[in-house]
Every structure is written in C-alpha cells, then in structure tokens.
Amino acid sequence: MGPRLAVLAWRNLWRNRRRTLLTLASIGFGLLLAVMFTALQDRNFADMIDIAARMGGGHVSLQHPEYNDTPTLTRTVQDTDALVEVSEADPYVDKAMVRIQGQAMAATAGRNLGVFFMAVDPTREDEHTFQLSKGLVEGSWIDGPDDPGLLLGRRLAELLKVELGGKVVYTLVDKQGEIVSGVGRVKGLVSTGAPSADAGIVILGLDTVREVLGYAPDEATTVALFAKDPRRVRAMRDALVAAGLPEGVAALTWDEVQPDLSAFIAMKVGGARFMELVIMILVAASIFNTLFVSVLERTREFGILLAIGYSPMQLFRLVVWESGWLGLVGVVAGGVVTAPLYFWLATHPIDVSAMTGTDEALEVAGVGMPPELRIGIFPENLALIAIFVVGATLLAGLYPAWRAGRVEPVEAINLA
C-alpha cells in the first residue's frame, strides 16, 4: 500500500497545479536565501579565521601557560625545534612556525612610538603561514632570521617619519626584566590589511631578536601551528594535549587567543541562524497553508475513501506523503534556482570597497579583511539546510494529515 499511497499523493499535488507551483516557488526561494546566507558567512568567516591565524599565533598556539593572560617576553617556551618536530608529525598539523612577538618601543630621529613586533624566520614562512609575506608594498624582505634589517607597517613608517634605509631603534624588556635595545635599517614597508595594524607593526628576524633578548637558540614566545583543516582545530589541540606536551607549554586554539574575533563571529553566526530559522518558519507556514486548504477541499473525498476501506492511518500517511513530495521537489527546484547564482557569485566576488568608498580593507577585531566578499558553503551545512527544508515540510503536514484521518465518513459524504 505504501508505493500506491506515494503515487496517489504525487497525483494529488498536481490537481491544483497553480497552488502547488506557488508553494514550490516559496520553498525554492527559502532555500536560495538560506544557502546564500550560509555560504556568505562560511567563506568569509573562514577567511577571517585564516587571516587571523596567519597574522600571528596560528590556528593553535603553543606558548607559556601564562602568556595569553600576560603576554610579556619573560614567558617563553623552550626546545622549540623539538616542539616543531613533534607538532608536524601530528596528522592534523600542516606546518609549525617559531615566532617571538610582543610590545616594543620604536624610535627614530623624528619620533618614537609603541609598536607590536613579530620576529620570524623568513626562509620558512610563506603566504600560507604568514599573511604579511604577500603584503610587501615597497622595498624588500629581510633575507633571513639573522638579518639585522626590519620591515614596518606602511602607516607606521609615516608616523615615525622614516623612509627605506632609515635607522630605527627598538627597545624591549628581556627575560630578566632589563631594558635592551636593537637597531635596524628599514628594508621594506608592508600592508597588513588592517589600518590599526599598519600603524603599529614591526617585523624582525627571529635570531636577531633572540640575540637582543638573550634567548637561547631554541627559545621563543610562540610556536604557531597551522591546521590542514581549519575546522578541526579543537581536534588538533586535543590530539596534541593527549600526546603529551612538555611541562610549561600550553596549547590554545585561535578563539582562545583572540576572543574578540571569536565573539564577533559567534554573534554573526547566531544572527544568520536566526534569519535561517525565520525563513524556515515562513516556508513551513506556506506549506501548512497549502496542505490544510487541500485537506478542507477534499473532505468529501476523504469520507468516500474511508467508506470504501481506507483507514484513518492510511489517510494520515497519504497527506504526509504529499508534504514529503513538496519538500523533496522544493529542494530540487531550489537547487536548480540557487546553483547558477551561487556559482556566479563564487567566481565574481562582491566588491565592498565601492560601498565603503575606500580601497582599504575592512577591519574586525584587529583583523583586516580584503575588500571583496566571496561565498562558499561547507558541504555539511548544505546537507543540513536540505534536511531542514524537508523536515519543515513534513512537520507542516502533520496537522493537516491528522485532520484528514479524523474525517467522519457519513458527514463527509453528505457534504454537497
């Protein structure tokens, strides 16, 4: 009886073709909106997380347990070479980079300012691990970890009134709490994508800073780990902790290191989820209206079916089948409508600089975003949307289906 009910339900849908088509259109439009909302946030929030990781501590940071709360240069991790070797053996980890980062004072003949410095090994870094590797706008990069030269943020160079080749003195507080200084000439200017960072970033050679601070050759403040799949950072952190980290080393995920960015993304995701819920409610209301009116119009028909031997449960299943068909066909129709727009937007990013009136990147929680919005949906989220749409149609059909099974045959047949 099941297949027969499915066929009968399919035919019943098309007895009022216009109403069914309007309902399918509402389902398709709801699916289009849900997919676009989700695709926009999936791609752009993933980009924000990736950029934030490449601007400093990676997707997971190995650091002193107290460094995140009090990021001073006295809180370091030892045996960084061994940490890199162990980390890169983990199946979740793509690359591990040693870095020293913290606050300093930069001074020139014209001015002195508080800055944030990062000491890296440029021979190991690339654009996949260090955002600024592709941010050079003038001059050249430092040649190696022991290069005494330095790079400045483009805006910082203007504030310090220094040009390429100019001398900059940077002052730090070493492990013993003593004030120490280093000096370097400006080899290049970089753009971070974030205006505030451009006004305060200094990039130095890793070994050069180690020497200034009196660090050991395998000592640093951070070992930045980059995930093969950024969505698995918690699994990556948990695997490292389970494998056993040395005493005095803590593993923190990007959201623990950058809570402001995490809170912003969580807020935006929550807003998008609310909008998707509203869309699903509207879709369900449209389906409910279609099925309920259909049941009311077919009351006499249901009475006849009951009189010739159909059971109330069979009528219930018949209407549920109708709602299921609406959901399945609506998902297919929505996919047909959504696919061309999705692929066009995926290959033609939205230029938000035209709306903001500036070529500078947008900045959120200190992270610069490129002036283009791209879309890209995670497969599991796409599947979840499809399941929600079909589930909403089935739920919307439960009451009309129950109403159909409650029809009294005699009263229904006597309806004129």
N, C-alpha and C positions, 0 to 999 in steps of 0.2 A: 504493500500500500504506500510505502514511503516514496518510491520513484513516481508513482501516479500522482501523489499529492504535490510533488515538486513540479511536475509538468502542468498540473491544473493551476498551481499558484502562478507559474510563469504566464500562462494564458490569461489569467485574471488580471494581471498587471496591465496588459495591453488592451483591455476592454475600454478603458478610458485613457487613450494614448496621450492626450494633451496633459492631463494631470500627472501621469507617470513621468513624462518628459520634463515637466517643470520641477518635479521632485528630484529627478536625477541631476538636473542642472544645479539645484541648490546643494546637493551632495558634492558634485564636482567642484563647485565654486568654494565650498567649505574646505575641501581637500587642497585646492590650489592655495588658499590663504594659509592653511596650517603648514603646508610644505614650504612655502616661501618664508614664513616667519621663522620656522625651524632652521631652514638652510642658511638664512642670513646670520642667525646667531651662532650656528655650529661653526661655520667657516671663520667668521670674524672673531669670535671669542677664542677659537683655537689659534688664530693668528696672534691675538693679543698675548695669550699664554706663551706661545713660542717666542715671540719677540722679547717678552719679559725674561724668559729663561736665557735667551742669547744676550741679554744686556747685563747679566751678572752671574747669578748663582746656579743656573741650570734648572732642569726640571726637578732634580733632587740635589740638595747641598749637603756635603759632608763638612762639618765645622765643629768648633768647640761648643759644648753644650750650653754655654752662657753667651755665646757670640751674638745670637739673634736678638737677645734682650739688651745686651750692652755691647755693641759692635766696636770694640776697641782693638788696637793692634797688639795688645798684650795677650789676647785669647787666640791661640793658634792651634793648628793640628800638625803633628809630626809624621815622619815617614810617608810623605805624600806620594812618593814613587810607588811604594807598596800599595797604598790605597788605590792609586790609578790602576795598577795591575789587577788587583782583586775585583775592582768595580767593573772593568772592561771584560772580565771573564763571566760576569752575570749576563744571562740571556736577554734581560730587559734593557740593558745599558748599551747605547750606541757608542758614545765617547765619554771620556773623563778628562777634564781640564783643570790644571792647578792655577789658582789665582790668589792675588793679595789685593784686597780692596778696603777702603776706609776713608776717613776725613783727613784733609791736609790744608795747609795754607800755601797759596801760590803768590809769589811776589815778582814784580818787575820794577824797572826804574820808574814807571808811571803809577803803579797801583798794586795793592795786594788784596786778595780775596780768599774766602773759604771755598774749598773745592772738594769734590769727590774724586778719588783717583782709583784706577784699576791697573794692576800690574799683570801682564800676560806674557806668554811665550808665543810670539807671532809666527814662529816656524811650525807650530802645531795647530794654531787656530785657523778657522776658515769661516765663511759666512753662515755655515750651519751651526756653529758653536758660538760665534761672536758677531752680534748684529753690526758692530762698527767696522767689521772687515770690509764691508761694501759701502761704508759711509764716508770714505775719504773724498773731500771736495777740493783740496788744494795741497800741494806738496807730495810727500811720500811717506810710507810707513816706516816704523822703526825696523831695523834689519834683523834683530834677534833679541833674545832675553837679556843680553848684557849690553845692548845698545844704550848709551847714556842719553840719547835724544828722547823727545817726548812729543805727544800729539795733544792738541787742545780742541775743545769744542769750538765751533765757529764763532758763536756768540761770546764765549769766554775770552777768546783772543781779542775781540773788540773791546771788551770791558777792561782787560789788562793792558790794552794799548800796545800789543806786541804783534810783530809780523813774523813770517817764516825766517828762521835763522836767529831770531831774537832769543835772549837768555831769560830763563825762568828759574827762580829759586823756589823749591818746595820744601816745606817744613812739616815734619811728622813727629809723633811721640812713639818711641821704640818700646820694646818689651819691658824694659826696666823703668818705663815712665819718664825717660830722659828725652829732651827735645833734640832732634837731629835734623840735619838739612842735606838736601841734594840739589844739584844744579844740572840743567839740561837745556839744549837749544831746541826750538820748535822746528820739527821736521815736517809736520803736516797739520791740517785742520780737518775735523770730521763733523758730520751732521748726524745726530742721534735719532732724529725724527721727533724728539720731544723738546720744545723750546726751553723748558726749565733745565733739562739735562745739558743742552747745548751751552748753557750759560755757566756750567759748573763741572764739566768732565775733563779729566786729565788721564791720558793713557801712557803708561811707562813700561819698561822692560822688567820682566819678573826677577831676573838675577840682579839687576841694578838696584831694585828696591830691597831685595834681600840683603844686599851688602850695606845699604844705608841703614836699615833697621837692625842689622846684626843678627838676622835669621840664619839658621842652618841651611845647607844646600837643599834639604828636602822638607822645608817648613813653609807653611803658608796659612792664610786665614780660611780659605775655601777650596774644596775640590768640587767643581761643578760637574754634575752627571747629566747627560742628555739621553732621553729615552728614545727607543726605536718607535714606540707608540706613545705619544704624549698622554693618551687617555689611560695609560696603565702605570702612571707614576706612583700611585699608592701601592700597587703590587710590587713595583720595583723597589720602593723604600722598604716594604715589609720583607722582601726576599733578602735584601742586604742586612737588615737587622737580624733576621733569622739565621743568616750565615755567620753572624758574629762580627761586630765592629770592634776595633781596638778601644781600650779604655780612653776616655777623654775625647771621643768622636761621636757626634750625633748626626742623624740623617733627617733632614727636614724637606718636605715637599714644597713646591713653589708657592702654594697658597698659605703655608705657614710662614714662609719668608716674606711674602707680600700680601698681607691680609687686606689691605685697602683694595687692591686689584681683585682679590678673591670676592670681597663683599660686593664690589661693583658688578662683577659677572653674575654672582648669585642673585642680586636684585633684578638684573635684566632678564636672566633666565626665568625667574619667578614671574615677572611681568608677561613674558612671552607665553609661559604655560597658562597663565590666567586668560590671555586672549584666545589661546587654543581651546580652552575649556568653554569659553563663551561661544566660539564658533561651533563646537560640537553640540552645545545645547540648542543653538539655533537650527542646526541640521536635524537634530533629533526631533525638535518641535515641528519642523516641516514634514518629516516622515510620519510622525504621530498624526498630524492633521490629515495627511493623505490616507493612511490606513483606517483611521477612525471614521472618516466620511465614507470610505469604501464599505466598511462594515455596516454602517447605518443604511446605506443604499441597498445593501444585499440581504437585509434581514429576512425578507420573504424567501429568498433563495436558500439561505441557511436553514430555514424551517423545513423546506422541502427536502434538503439533504439529510436532515435529522430524521424525517419521516420515512425515507427510503433505506435507512440503515446506517448512516454515518453517526459516529459517536461524537459527544462534545469534545473529547480529546483530539479527534481527527480534525475537527473544525479549528481547534486551537492551533494544531500543527500546521494546518493549511495557511492560516494568516501569518504564523511565524515564518513559514517558507516564503511568503510574499515579502515580508520585511527583509529576510535574508537576501532574496534576489535583488531587492532595491539596493541593499548595502554593497553587494558584490558588483553589480553593474555600475553603481555610482562610483566605486573605487576605480574601475576600469575606465569609465568616462572621465573621471577626474585626472587619471594618469595621462590619458590622451591629450587633455587640455593643458595639463601642467608641464609635460615633457618639453614641448617647443620653447615655452617661456623660460623654463629652468635652464636649458642648455644655452639659450641665447644670453641670459644673464651670467651664466658661468663663464662664458667666453668674452663677454663685454662688461667689465666691471663698471659699477656706478661711480662716477667722478663726483665726490662730495666737495671737492675744492671749489667747484663752481657755485655751490650753495653757501659755503662759508666765506667765499670771497678772498681766500688766501691759498697759496701753494704749500704752506707749511702743513705738516701732519697734525692730526688731532692728537690730543694728549689726555690720557686717562690714568690716574694714579701713578704719574711719572713715566708712563709707557707711551711712546709715540706710535701712532698708527698711520699707515700710508693713506694718502687722500683718495683712496679707491676702496669701495666696498665690493667684496666678492661673495658669491654664495656657494655652498657646498654642504650637503646633508650627509650625516653619518647613516650608513645602511640600517642600523638597528633603530634609529629614530624614524626613518621612513617606514619600516615594518610596523613600528608602534602606532604611527598615525593611521595606517591602513587598518590595523586591528581595532583601533578606537572607533573609526568610522563604521566598520561592520558591526562592532559591539553596540554602538549608539543606535543603529537601525534596528537591531534585534531587541534592545531594551524598549525602544519606542513602540515596537509592535506587540509587546506583551499584554498591555491593557486591551487594545482592540481585539487581540486574539482571545483573551479571556472573555470579553464581551460577546464575541461570536459564539463561543461554546455555551453561553448562558441563555441563548435564544430558546423560547418556548415554541415548539413546532406548530401547535394549533393556532396560537395567537399570530405567529409569523405568517402562516399560510393564508389566514383570513384578511391580512392587510391588503387593501386594494391598491 
